[in-house]
Amino acid sequence: MAPVVKSTSRPKWQRLPPKNVYYYRCPDHRKNYVMSFAFCFDREEDIYQFAYCYPYTYTRFQHYLDNLQKRNMDYFFREQLGQSMQQRQLDLLTITSPDNLREGAEQKVVFITGRVHPGETPSSFVCQGIIDFLVSQHPIACVLREHLVFKIAPMLNPDGVYLGNYRCSLMGFDLNRHWLDPSPWAHPTLHGVKQLIIQMHNDPKTSLEFYIDIHAHSTMMNGFMYGNIFEDEDRFQRQAVFPKLLCQNAEDFSYSSTSFNRDAVKAGTGRRFLGGVLDHTSYCYTLEVSFYSYIARGTTAAVPYTEEAYMKLGQNVARTFLDYYRLDPMVEKLAIPMPRLRPDAEPEATGEMRPAGTPSLAYRRHSTVDLVDITV
Ligand SMILES: [Zn+2]
């Protein structure tokens, strides 16, 4: 792990070089591990901020969704599924072609959740990568919207995010251990999401095919998944298909780190609980991504994750549904010549990825200033 830093004159978060970060057992702290880092404060008038990982706040998230809503896309819907204990929004997004929402239409649903653990900010960047891609005009996104209904609750623990908690809700609960019996009073956001999923499961017109809960991991590298163990060997094998396909699409995703388990300690997680409730055609995963770095296939050097790399992983998760459902021929049909973009047009979702609400030129300008060059 290496902290990130920004200053008032260089507002883009940058990671400290690993060579300036030290871990050691410290005799002054009862031989506990201590992390320290060397850093040069080069501008007296600047205010400097340090963080464990790139922050992604509740406020930023709300602005991001407000901006998406303003685009009036007929395939993007935002609703409030509930409220947290401190009255913050539990947002639910639906991304699909309006045809799939007609009365009586059959739906294949992919359900995605994030930030149940509020300190795991990479979860939000991955989730934003998924959303940005799915609402784009990319032919793959158009085909996915035609065939699937994406239900996304990107921030399951808004109070924890707002308060700066690392793992818990306002009341001190680890919400990812309460899926078995969430209380509408003590765990209102979890209760709301669970009720919706169960309701969809009981609807004969709805086929809930995937549930993916996005987390960040503090010791492992790369992106990887946790899945469930089933007695049915065929189902167990089929569960490995999606992570294998994702591994082909994303250089930072590791199939070898992906594992399947039924530890007692994970019994209250969304992945374990829903894996036991949903039928044999549904797959439930935890998607983990490293807080720090990845080793791309065929290389040995660790590449520190950037905000853009986290979003790229999200984009690749979304694209993988095309392979899973074998929808490639549909994309070829759609691949008509695209109109030329104006020089000042926004980048497509497949191109440069950047934080929501940041003008692209300003973003490029900041990224050329390397704050960490001045570390010692
Ligand atoms: Zn987590």
Boltz pocket constraint, residues with backbone or C-beta under 6 A from the ligand:
constraints:
  - pocket:
      binder: B
      contacts: [[A, 117], [A, 120], [A, 214], [A, 215], [A, 216]]
      max_distance: 6.0
